[in-house]
């Protein structure tokens, strides 16, 4: 059995407020932590640590938290859209840019044209970037291929990333992202291809299916049909809903038994209560509202008041929010959505894991995976306060620590 003890932790932020621990984040000061074969085996105050003869790692009074979980990204794509960002800064509308060949279809074209090797190399650099920020679990969606062949290519690249990098990478099929330009006059045929050709071929490569439900994307009835089919293949359901208008997305997510629903900028109380009752996790994407400018933020206070579990994610994508930084997004959630710092930190750890249906990580307690992030900071709130700064001092995934870092 491989055993490791991490000692000299100034604050162990367990995200498990069990009795005797401080605050909603369950902080243990001057803590130690033992790992047996990749799982957490003992957690407590250093002075109470049982005698130990195995590998000992010194945390040098840094703080240790669960590894961060980014539960909603579009990390595999080709091309970059900073030119559009410049045009928007000069007053051009998103619709005008899309009509001139920009927008999401420009990413679809670039991704279709790109080789697997190119997609893998570019997405790999993004995964490295996330690892360097303490992210240990990442969800990645397809949805820039929009043909059987190109969606397969994206799903296979996600699988390659999962093999190549130590982060736990989970794929989601998003063939119903937008209706591709070549099917604008015949959307029924594209939806048939999604359900009858893409889902059977891709379901073995991913663990979930997502649908973008919005005016201009997919309707509620289309989403129900696609989700029903996806569930036949054993896939979990995520949805993009209520980003630009209240389309009853919360209720829809509850009806189709979704694990999570993302965006929710325009969701009403009825939808929120339906999500709370059905246990659908809300994935809030503050970076998308921030970066598109003039966007509305979801009403996180009302959602939490309704009893909804709220996660926060980057929604990394090349168009509306090209940020790989969950902590930056958590800071925006605090300043723009009225979340408390404690809620925001839970949103990128424990609750983000729950959004992916994972209860074996996101907290530091006995029996959990040893996915840890160590930060050189006086406390956990400093990470949100110094927005945009990277204080990572080390990362551990399933008990393995990367060379060079202290952990
Ligand atoms: Zn998204």
Boltz pocket constraint, residues with backbone or C-beta under 6 A from the ligand:
constraints:
  - pocket:
      binder: B
      contacts: [[A, 72], [A, 73], [A, 74], [A, 240], [A, 315]]
      max_distance: 6.0
